[in-house]
Structures are given as C-alpha cells and as structure tokens.
Amino acid sequence: MVQQAEQQALQQQFRYVGKRIPRVDIVSKLTGAAVFAEDVKVPGVLYGKLLHSPHPHARIVRIDTSRAEQLPGVRAVATAADLPDKRVGRVVKDEHYFARDKVRYVGDRVAAVAADTREIALEAVRRIEVEYELLPPVRDAFEGLAAGAPIIHEDLLRYTVVGPAKPQGGNLCSLNSLTRGEPEAAFGECARVFEQVYTTQMQHQTYLEPHACVAVYNPDRTYTIHTANQGQFPLRNAVAEVLGVPQNQVRVVPAEIGGGFGGKSIMKIEPAAAVLAKKAGRPVRIVMSRHEDFIGGNPRAAFHITLKTGVTADMRMHARTIDVVMDQGAHAMGAGAMAASVTQFAEGPYAIPNLRITSRLVYTNKACTSAMRAPGGPQINFALESETERICAAMGWDGIEFRRRNAMPTDYVNTAGGVNRSVFTLDTLEACLALSGYRHDRARLGPNRGRGLALGNWNVGGNASGAVIKMNGDGSVNVIGGVVDLSGVNTTMTQIVAEALDVPLERVTVKSLDTDSAPHATNSGGSQVLKSHGLACFKASEHIKAQLFELAVDELDASAERMELKGGQVRVQGEPSRAVAVTKLLSQAQGKTGPIVGYGATGNSPRMPSMAAHVADVEVDPETGQVKVVRYCAAQDVGLAINPMSVEGQIHGGVAQGLGQALCEQFTYRDGQPQNAGFLDYKIPSALDVPMIETTLVEKPSVAGPYGAKGVGEPPVVPVPAAIANAIYNAVGVRVTSLPITPEKLRQAIREQERGGGA
C-alpha cells in the first residue's frame, strides 16, 4: 500500500506523463492502413531473390550465372563481382556481403537475381551454377576451440576490429575478461564451494514479418531503400559501406515493422536489392520466405556457462568465477559486442567482492547470431538464479533472505569500474513477493506443483540521438525524429513533449522521418530508446521554452529565469496574471528571431541496472514431463512509467517470449544443417501456453532518463527461464540445467531420480 501511494503521488505531479494513453498509431494498425515494407508501392518494381549456400562450409570454385541471365524475364543477376572487394562487419570486419572465397553457413549469400515475377526469380536462382569444394564444418563452440579444428576464418588476425572484440586466432573471435578482487584465493576462505555447468540454446526471434525491403536507384545516382529495420541510420551506414558509396548517397526510409526483438538490427537483404536495382535500372523488392528468414536470420546465441561459487556461513557470496563459451555462428555481427557486454552484467543483481567473468566467442558454421531481447541476459540469469536456489537448498537457507543479504545496492561499482546508479534491487524483490505471496517454505504447492522465484537485471544504456521540434503559429507542435517506432515509441514521445510544453496531446504530432530528413537517431533496441530519444525530445522542448521565454522578457518585464510555460501562456512564476499568449510570441518571432525550432541531442551514456523479479507457478505431469504454467507474477523497476499500459504490455510480451526459451524453443543443427527452419517444426508458445500475467511497477525515478524513466523492454525476459526452472524443481525435485526444459529432458531427469540417480 505504501508503494501504491508513492506511485500515485509521483504520477499526480504530471498531466500527461504516467497516464495510460492509447497508441497514436492504433487506428492505422487496426484498419490496415499502416504501410509495411512489403506494402510499399513503387512503379515498375521487380522481384528479387537470393541464392543461399546449401553447405555449412565449402570453398567456392566457380560461379556461372549465364543460364539465369538468359532466362526470359530476368533483368539482373548480382554476385560478389558486382560489389567492392571489401569485408564489412559491425564489430569485426569478417564478412563479404556476397561470399567470395568460401561459404561459412547454410544460408550464406552467394548471388541474387531480379526478375519480372517471383516465379521467374525463383527459377533463375535455381539456374545459377555453383561448384563447391566441401570442407569439414565446425558444429559447435567446443569443437571450434579444439586443437586441429577446421579454421573458418583463416585471416582472422588480419581483420579490422572496430568494436570491443578481441580476436585470438583460430576460431576464437574474442576473449574478454573482467576481475574484481582475488576470487581464486577467496575460495579458500569460504564455508563451501559449489560448481555447476548450465547450457542454453539458439533461439530465433520469431517476429511475424520476415525481412522485406524495396530499393530504388535514382537518376542522381543515389539509392532509396524502404525497409523494415530497427535502426535506419546504422543500416544506412552499413549499406553505404557495402556499396562503396558515401553515406549521403543512401537514403533509408523506415516502414512500419512487424516485430524485431533485435533480429532486425542487422543489415540483411538491402544491399542485394540496391545492387540489383542499379544493374536492372528498375526498383527491386526482396521479401524473405520464412525458411530463408530462419537460415539467414540473427538468432540468440547458445551459451555454455560454468559457475564456481564460494559462500560463507553467514549467507554471503564471497567469491565467484563465471566462464562463458558462446556459439556465435559464422560472423561476428552483434555477438561480437555481446562478448564484451556479458562480462559487464554477468555479476547479476548481486554484490560479490571477489569475481572473475570470462567470455569466449567462438566461430562455428551456423547462422550468425546477434541481438535478441536482452542479449546474453536470460542465458546468464538462468545459470545465476538456478544456482542461487541450488546453493540455498544444499545449505538449508531461505532463498529470499540469501538474495536480500547479497543484493546489489545503489551506487555500486561494477566489474567494469562504473558506478551503477538508481539501483532498486530490494524494492523490486519485495514488490514481487507482495504481489505473488511467495514464501521460501511454501514453494512446493502440492503434488507436482511448485513455485519458483528469480531476480534479474538488465543494464540499460543510452546512445546518441537527436530530435527537432517545430512550434506552429497556433501553438501546436511537430516532433521530428529518426527512431523507428517499434513498440509505441511515438506515443511515449508525444507524452514527453506534451508534458514538457504543457500542450494537449492532440496538438502534438510525432513523425519518424528518413535518414535524409531526420537528425541522427539511435537504434530501436537495448531498451535505450526512451532514455536516448526521450531525453533528446525533452531537451528540444526545453530549447523551445528558452526561446519563448527570451521573447517574453520585454512583454512581461521579467527575466527569463522567472518564467514558466502553462496552458498556452508564458507566465511569471507565482504571478499568473502576468502572462502572454504563446501564439502572440510566435507571431512576434516571425519578425524578430524567425520560426521557433527546438533541437535536442544526447550522446552515449553509462549503463544503469533495471531490476526485475518474477515468480512462476507450474504443474508438472511426471509421466510425460509436460509443464503447465498456471500463474505468473512480475515486478519491475521502471523508474517512472511514462505510459503504464505500454510498460505492462512490454512485460507481458517479455514473459511470453521467455516462456518459449524456457520450455520449448530451440533452433537446432545437425552437422551444420538446420533442422527446424520454419514454424512447422520450431515450437513457440501459443495463447494456450501463456497464463494470465500479473504485474506490479516499482516507480522510483532514476537519475537519468526523461522524468526519471528507465527502459523497460528487455528486463522482463531476463528472469523467466530461471523462475520456471526453480518452479519445476520445487514441483518434482529435479533440476534441469539445460535449456529448453523439454518434456523429454524433464522426464529423463525424473526417471534418473526414481532410479536413485539424484537430481
């Protein structure tokens, strides 16, 4: 009740912030008027198709496109010969856009065609002749690290590194490590030391809309690309690099996006469409099939995590080492950055004085892994929070009290040496306990029924972003930005600007424009858009106010510092009768300073933990191993919820996605060949698998972010697999340490327990 009263008092300070506002794009989405990439209409558009490698690892001996080029209706065929001979990449420049010397995974791009119809394009792809010399594939990360393993990138140590990766040669793309204290020595000071290995799977983002784009080569030798991508500015830069042209010659126009979850943060089909459009002299549309999207997508990386934890008799974690081996696939992409970021957040929501975190990022002959909602977070947290409960069970401790004693405090210095500000670990834990009624001594709810607790964190940062605000003569406002509206961003920005300028919501319009028209904007990912772009919009609003106040100095005979903007008037604070209408000032501005335009920008900002605490209730059928989630409670530290309805939606979506990782989703390979590249064989949770999700928001304003808000999209997916695993343990007494916890794995564990093999 105290927390609820605090939240109400906090939100009563504001007129628009903290309110449940429907999304501004709701009508266009519901009526089908929203234009997605596949809907873009361009006269004379051709159909593009890519030729993908059927082999996980092979040298290209010869490519012959003549039969495809001779097919009636084919307008262009492109291969590596049509692009500059240069490697590209976000972290390590380890990839030719079209394979040149060899292919490195099933799905690697070899060539592309553009034709009058989709059917002709498909036939043309089949007619391209490629002679391969097959090479042995690297099937998993440990095989890649073994002595004598096939080398996927022979020139790795000569590649250009532009991110935090630290290539080591062989198949070891990056080795990153951070240490606090002296963990090895500290283990000897502990009452007991625990060791355990946890593994997680490759998981596809399973967005509804596959990758799609339309590319136009313009008469002025520039390119226009309409696409579904999470970051138009990074995409523009990447496409320009592939094509070998300046960035100002590539214009990216963001379309509506049918889901991303990190999977659309990477350039995929856009350069192929662009080079085909130039060769054909006509626009080219490429839409990936679902199969192509699976084999050529950017799934979540599989982790192998080895934990060693030393605890003292007074329930303290005194020492820990965390060794992570990551299967990144054939190219570094986003996983190259994740290898470094993992070492910065793998300490979890706890304060451990002696800690070493090491990550090894390994090339394999699989699809290139990259960001997926809280990249690395659920994998690490599954190990940390499963181990928390395993340690407490072995020591006879209350898991709640153990977490309380070891919880990360605010202003904590993390392993990277930064200060974690606005940390509300215990507040979030207590809120979840109050919501769920969880008690350690009542975690077993009955025969084959259990309740599981997990506490997790995700470090929310901020990247460079800009915003422009135009104030019209009638006092209405246009907000211009370049952030892709992936999850209600424009609605949130409307609320922030309306609050800052005290303008009715209906008089604020937010538009995401293209790379030629909008200021630079951050990528829509990492839960940092609210902090980055939201602050930029807030600063642009402050710039507007400063200009209005300066114009009002003579009118009100007061200094600008004494003024406020309220209800369409600039007033002297504390003297509401001394006021001038904003519309009058705007009219005066035309003859004095010119139009009122505000600009705001933010740079990169340090990461800040956002906490989440979850409790899951499950029923287990010991005969089949089937798990039913019957109740789910989630508490989250959100700083201040700009739009509580939107925040709750993010939590619901994160939990549902986490349930898939916990119980059923797994993108599998056999000898480098994908085995379930499509929704027929790749199992995701349905509405029948997801219970009602109860939420509570912990609102304590952060020191950063507009109005004290924090990013909210990724924290809710982090604790889910661990909460489910802990609930299963409390239901049937067995602990599965490998995700997903399928019925087969669970039934096998129960059988081993029945035979006396232990949990």
N, C-alpha and C positions, 0 to 999 in steps of 0.2 A: 504493500500500500504506500509506503514511503517513496519507493521508486516511481510509482504511478503518479503520485502527487508532484514529484520533482519534474517528471516529464511534462505534465500539464502546465506547470508554472513556466517551464522553459519555452514551450510552444506558444503560450499566450503572449509572449513578447512580440510575436510576429503576426503579420496579416496574411501572408501567402506561404511563407516557409513553414514546413511542418504540417501542412494540410494535405488531405487526400484528394489530389487533383487528377481527374481522368487524363489520359494521354492526349496530347494535342493532335496526334495523327490518327485518333481512333476511328474517325469517320472514313478516311481514305483506306484504312486497313480493312474495315468491316464491309465496305461497299465494293472492294476490289479495284478501287481507283489508283491505289499505290502502284508505282512503276518499279518493278524489279528488273534485274539485268536482262533476263530473257524476254521481258516485255518491251524493251527499247525498240522503237520503230525507226529504221534508217532506210531510205530508198536504195534499192539495188544490193541489198545485203546478201553475202554469200554464206555458205555453211562451212565451218571449219571443223576438222577432226585431227587428233593427234595419233601418231603411231608410237605405241609404248613397247618397251622391251619385254619379251616373254621370258627372259632369262634373268636370274638374280645376279650373275657375274659372268661377263663374257667380253672378249676383245672384238671390236668391230673391224672386220677385214675389208668389207666392201658394202657400199650402199648404191643401189641402182633405182632411180626414180622414173626411168623412161616410160615404163608401161603405165604408170599412174598418170604421167603428164600427157600421154596420148589418148587417155580416156575422154570421150566427148563430155563436156560439161565441167571438166576440171579447169580451174582458172589459175591456180598457183600451187606449187609444191615447195616447201622450205625444209632445209636441213642445216646442220652446223655451218656449212659453207656460205650460208646467207647472212651470218652474223659475225661480228668481230671475234677473233680468236683470243678470248679472254675469260678467265674464271671469275665468277661472281659469288657472293655469299654475304649474309648479314654479320657473321662473326668471323668465320674463316672462309676465305675465297677459295672454295674447293670444288666448284661445280661449273661446268659449261652448260648453258641453258639447254641446248641440244647436245646429246652425247657425241663426243668426237673420237676419243681413243677407245673407250670401252663403256659398257653399261654396268651399273652397280646395284640395280634392284629391279624386280619385276614392276614395271610401271615407269621406268626411266624414259625420258622423252628422247625419241630418235628423229622424228620428222613430223611434218604437219602438212595438211592439204586444205585447199579451199575450193568449193565446187558449187554448182547451181542448186543442188538439192542435198539433203542429208544422206540419202541413199547413194548418190554418186560419190560423195565424200568418203563414205564407209568403204565402198568398193575400191576407190583409189588407194586408201590406206592398205587394203589387202594386197594390192598390186605392187607395193613398194618391196623390193627385194633387198634383204639384208643378210649378209654372210657373217656368221658369228664364229669365233673360236671360244668354246666354252671353257670357263675357269672354275675351280672349286669355290663354292660360296662359304662365307663366314656366317654361320647360322645363329650364333648368339654372342653375347658380350664376352663370356669367359673363353669361348673358342677363339674369339678375336685377340684376346690377350695371351693365348698360349704360344709357346715357342714353336716356330715353324708354321704359324698360321698364314694363310694367303693374305697378301697385303692389298687392301682395297685402294689406298691412295699412296702410290709409290713415291710421290713428290711432296708428301705432307709437310716436311720440314722446310720446304721451299715456298709453301703457300703464304700469301699475305694474310696476316691476322689483324682484324680491325675491331675486335671485341675482347672480352675478358678471357677467351680461351687460351690455354697453354699447351700447345701440341708437344707430344713427347716422342713421336715417331712410331713406326709400326702401325697398329690400328688404334693407338691411344691418342684420340683427338685432343683431350685436355685432362690435365691433372691439377686439381685445385684443393687447397687445404688451409684451414684456419685453426689456431690453437689458443686456448686460454689456460693459464696455469700449467701444471705438470700432471696430466692425467695418469700417465704410467706409474709415476711414483705414488700418486694419491690412491691408486687401487689398493696398495698395501696398508693404507690407513682405514680401510672400510671394514664394516662388520661382515659384509657378504658381497660377492661379485657375481653378477648374472651375465650370461652371454646367450644370444639368440639371433637367428637369421630370419628375415622376412623378405618376401618377394611380391612384386606387383606386376601387373600385366600391361600390354599395349592396349590402349583404349581409343577408339575413334570418337570424334566429337558428335557425329550423327546429327548434324543440322538438317533441317528439312530441305533446304535449297542447295543443290550442288553448285560447284563453281561455275560461273557464267560471266561472259563479257561480250561487248561489241567494240571493235576497233575500226577507226576511220583514219585513212591517210589523206591529209588535206592538201589543197593546191599550193599552200605556202610551205609545204614540206614539214609540217608539224603533224603530230598524232593526237587524236582524241580517243580516249578509252572510257567507255561506260562499263562499270564493273561492280560486282558485289564483293567488297573487300573492307576489312576493319580499319584500314589506315591509308587514306588516299595519298598522303604525302610520302610516307615510306615506300609505297607502291610505285609512285611516280619516279622516285629516285632510282629504284631497282630496275624498272623498265628502261629508263634512260641509259643506265649502265649497260644493260644487255644489248641495247640497240646501238650504243656508241654515239649517242647524241647528247647535247646539253639538256638539262632538266627543263628549261623553259620551252623546249620543243615537244614536250609530252604533257598533255592536259588530261587529267583523270577526273571524271565526273562520277561521283558516288551514286549508285542506285540504291533503292531500298534493299535491305539484306535479310534473307530468310534464315537467320541463325549463323553464329560463327564460333563462339566459345574458344577463340584462339586459332581455330583451323583456317580462318580466312585472313590471317595476319601476314601470310607469306604470298609472294608472287607465284602464280601457277601458270595460267593459260594466256595471260595478257600479252607477253612478248610474241608468242606464236601468232596470235590474232593480228598484232601490229605488223609483223614482217610479212605475213600473208596479204594484208590489206595493201601494203606498199607494192608488193610484186603484182598483185591482181589489178590494182587500180580501182578497187571497189571495197566497200566496208565488209568486214568479216565477223560473223558471230560464232563463238565457241561455247557450247554447253556440255559439261562433262556428264557422262552417264553415271549412274550410281556405282557401277563396278569401277569405272575409271576414278571416281572420287575416292573410293576406298584404297585402291592400289597406289594412287598418286597423291593422296592427301597427306596430312601432317599430324598423325595421331600422338597421343600421350605416350611418353617413353616408359619402357619397362624398367623397374628398379630391382636391384639385389642389395639389401641393406643388412649389414652386420653390426649389431649393437653389443657393447660391453658396458655395463653399468655397475658402479660401486655405490652402496648405500651404507649409511651409518646407523647405529642403533636408535638414534632419535628421529628416524624417518626422513633423513636428508639424502638427496642425491649429491654425493661428494665428488664423483668422477664418472666420466663417460667418454667413450670413443664411438664415433659413427663413421662407418666406411660404406660408401655408396658406389655401386657399379651401375652405370646407366647404358642401356642399349639405345643408341641414338639413330641407328639406321645409316644410310649411305652417305649423307651430307650433314654438315653441322647445323644449318638453319637456326631455329630458335633454341635448340637444345644446347648449342654452344654457350649461350648466355646463361641458361639454366644451370649448367655445371658449376658456374661461379656463384649464382644466387642461392643454390642449395646450401652451400657452406655458410651462408649468412642467416638462414632461417631454420636450419635443421636442429638448432637447440630447442625449438618448440616454445611452448608458453612457460618455460621454467628457467630458474636461475641456478646454474650449475657452475661451481667455482673452477673446476678442472675439466676441460672439454677439448676434444680434438675432432674436427669434422673433415673428412676427406672424400672427394668425389672423383671418380674416373669415368670419363665419357668415351665410349668405345664405338668405332665404326663397325657396322655389320651390313650384310647385303639384304636389307629390308627397307621399307618405306621410310622416308626422312621424318623423324619425329620433331615436334616443335611444341608451341604453347597449347595447352588445353587448360581451361579454367583452373586457376591457382597452380600453375605448372610446378610440379615437384611437391606441392603441399600435401595432397591426400596420401601420396606414396609414403612420404616421411612420417606423417602423422599416424598412419596405420601401424607403423612399427613402434613409434614412441608411445602411443596410448595403449596399444596391445601389451607392450612391455610394462607399462605402468601398472596395469591390472595383474599381470603375471607376477611381478615383484611383490605387490601387496598381498596376493593370495599365498605366495610362498612364505612371506614374513608374518602373516596374520594381521596385517594392517588394514585400517579403513582407507579405502582409495580416495575418499573425499578429503580426509584430513591430510593424507600424503600430498595431494595436489595443493591444498592450502599452504602447507609448510614450504613447498618448493616453488610456488607461483612467482612468475616474473613480476617485479614491481615496476612502477613508472620511473622514468629517468635511468633505466638500466643500461649499462654499457654492453652492447652485444659483441659477438665474437669478431665482427669486422671493425670494432673500435668506435662505432657510432653510438649515440645516445638514443634509446627508444623512449620517445615522449608519448604522453597521453596513453599509458598502458593501464587497462582496466580488467585485469585477469580475474581477480576475485569477485568483482562486481558481476561479471558475466557468468561465472560459475554459480554464484548464489542465485542469480536470476533464473538460471536453468533449473536449479534444484527446487526453487519455489514453484516454478511452472509445472514441473513433472512430478514432484513429490518423491524424487529418487532418494533412497537410503541405501547405504552400503550393505547393511544387514538384511535388507529385503530385496536384493537384486534378483533373487530367484522367486518368481511369481507363482510357481506351481509346477506340476509335472510338465517338463519340456517347454516351459515358458520362462523367459528371462528378460532382464532389463540391463542395458549397457550404457555407460557414461563415457564420453570422450570430450576432452578440452583441446581446442586447437587454435592456431594463429596463422594469419597471413599478413605479410609485410606490404603495406600499401604505400607506394611512392608517388612520384609526380614527374611528368616530362614537359618539355617546352610546348607552349600552346599560346595562341593569340586570339583575340576577339575584337570585333568592331561593332559599335552601337551608333546608329543614326537616330537622332530625335527629329521627328517630323513637326511641321508647323502647328499641328493641333495637339502636340504633346504625346502622340503615340510613338512607339519605339520599334525599330527594326534591329535585330541582333544578327550579325553575320559571323559565321564560324566555319571551320572546315572539318569538324569532328563528325564521324559517321554516327548517325543515331541508331545505335544497336539495341539499346534497352531502355528507351524512354529518356534519352539524354536531352532532347529538345524541350521536353516538358519540364524537366528539372531546371534547365537554364531559364526557361520562362519564369519559373517561380523565383529564382535568384534575382533576376533583373527587376521583376515586378516589385519584389521586396525592397531592393536597394534604391529604386527610383520612386517608390510608392505610386506605382501606376497600375491600374486594373489589369488583370491577366489578359483580358480580351484585347487590350491595347498594346500587347507585346507580341511580336512575331519573330520566331527564331528560324533561321534558314541555314542549312549546311550546303555551302556552295562548293564549286570545283577548285582544283589546285591553281587555276589562273585567277580566280576571283576572291578566294578566301585567304585570310592570313594563315601562316603555318599552324597546323593543329597536330595534337598528339594522336597516337593510335588508340582506337577504342578497345582497350584491353588492359589487363593488370589492375583492374579496379581503381585506376588513377584518373579517369576522365573527369569525374566530379571534382577532384582536387585540382587538377591541372586546368581544364577548360572552365570549370566553375569559378575558380579564382580569377581567371582571365576576364570572364564576364563581369564579375564583381568589381574588378579594377577598372574596367571600361565604364561601368556605371559611376564609379567614383570620379572618373575623369569628366564625365558628363556633368555631374554635380558641381565640380570645381569650376567649370566654365560658366554654368548658370549663376553660381554664387558671385563670381567676378563681375558678371554683367549686372547683378543686382546691387552692387556696392553703392552706386550713385542713387539708385531708386530708393533704397532703404536707409541710406546714410549710416551704414554699419559695416564693420569688417567682415570679410568672407568667413572668417573663423567662427563667427557668432551665428551663422545661418544654418537652416535646415530645409529639407525638401519634404513637403507634406501636402497631400491632396491636390496636386497640380499647382501648388504655390511654393515660392521661396519665401521663408519667413525668418524673422529674427527669433532665435530660441528664447522661449519664455515670454515672448510678446507676440502672440498670434495675430494681433491687429495690425502689426507692421508687416505687411506681406505684399507680394507682387505675383501676378499670374505667370506661370511658365510660358504660356502662349505669347504673352506680351514680350517677354525676354527673347523668345525665339524670333519674333518679328524684328525686334531691335538688332538682333545678332546679324541679320542679313545685311544691314547697312554698316555694321561695325566690324565684327570679327569673322563673319561668314557663317556657314552652317555649323550646327553643333554636332560634332562627331567625337565619340569617345573611343579610345584604344586601350586595351589592357593585355598584358602578357605575363607569362610565368616561365621560369626556367626549370631545370631539373631540381627536384627536392628530395631530401633523405626519406628513406622508407620508415613507416610507422606501423607497429603491430596493430591489427584489428583482431579481437578475440571472438571466438565462437565456442559455445558449449552445447552439446547435444545429448539427449537421452532417447534410446530406441527400445521399444518393447517388441519381442518376437515370440513366435510359436514355431517349434521345430517338430517335424514328423521324423522320428528316429528310424522308421522303416525305410523311408525314401530319401531322407536328407533334405527335403524341401523346407524352406524357411519362409514364413509369412510375417511381414512387418505389420503389427496391429496398431501401433501408436508411435508417433514421433514428435518430440519436443525440441525446439531450437531457440537458444538465446544468442543474441549477437550484439557486440559493441559497435554502434554505428555512428558515434559522435553525436550528431543530431540528424534525424531523418528528415531530409528536405521534403520527401513525399513518402510517408509511411506505407501507403498502399503499394507503391513501386518497390520499396525495400522488402516488404513481405513477399511480393512476387519473386524477387531475386532469391530470397531464402528458400521458398518452395521449389523453385527450379534447381537450385544448387543441391538440395536434399535429394530430389528425384534423380539427378544425374549421379550423385554419389551412391545411391542405391544400386544403380547399374554397375558401377565399378566394384561395389562390394559383393554383389551376388551373381552377376550373370555376364557382363560384357567382357569380351576378350577377342582381340584381333589376332588370329593365330597364323603361324607359318610352319611349313614342313620343307626342309631343305631349301629354304629361300623362296618357296612358292606360297602365296597367300591362300588360306583355306576357306575363309568365310567372308569374301569381299562383296557383301550385299545384305540387305535386311532379311532375306530369306533365312540365312544361317547366322547372322550376327544378332544376338538376342539383346534387346533393350527393354527396360521396364515399360509395361503398359499401364493404363489407368487403374487396372485391377491390382497391380503390384504396389502401388503407391498409396499409403494410408493418408488419412487427414493429418495435416502437419500444423501443430500448434507453435506459435512464435511469440517471443517477447523481445522488445528492443531496449537495449541498455543505452540511454541517451545521456552521455556526459561529453560536452563539447571538447573537441581536440584543439590543440594549439595551432593547427594548420587547417586548411580546407575552409571553404566559404561557410560562414555561420557555425563553424565548429564541426562540419560534417566530415565523415570518413567514407572511403569507398566501400561498397557493400556486395559486389557481385561475386567475389571469389571466396571469402571466408566461409560461407555456408556449405561449400562442397568438401572442405578440408576434414572435419571430424567424422564424416559419415561412415566410411569403411571401418574405422576403429570402433565406433559406437555399435555397429552391427556385430562385429566380431566379438566384442565384450558381452553383448546381449546373448549371443549364441553360446558362449562359454558358460554364462550363468544359467542358461536353459538346460544344457545337456552335459556340461562339464568337460567339453573338449575344446581345445584351441587350435584353430586352423591359421597357419602363419603365411599362407599364400593366397593372394587374390587372383580371380574372384573365388568366393567361397561357394562353389557349385554344389549341387546335391551329391554328385559323385565324390567329391573331396570330403564332404561332411559325413556321408555315410561310411566311407572308408575309415575316417577317424573314429567314428562311433564303434565300428567293428573292432578296431585295434584296442580301444578302451575295454570293450567287452571281453576281449581275449587276454586282458591284463597287460596290454602294452603301454598303458598310461595315456594321458592327454598330451 
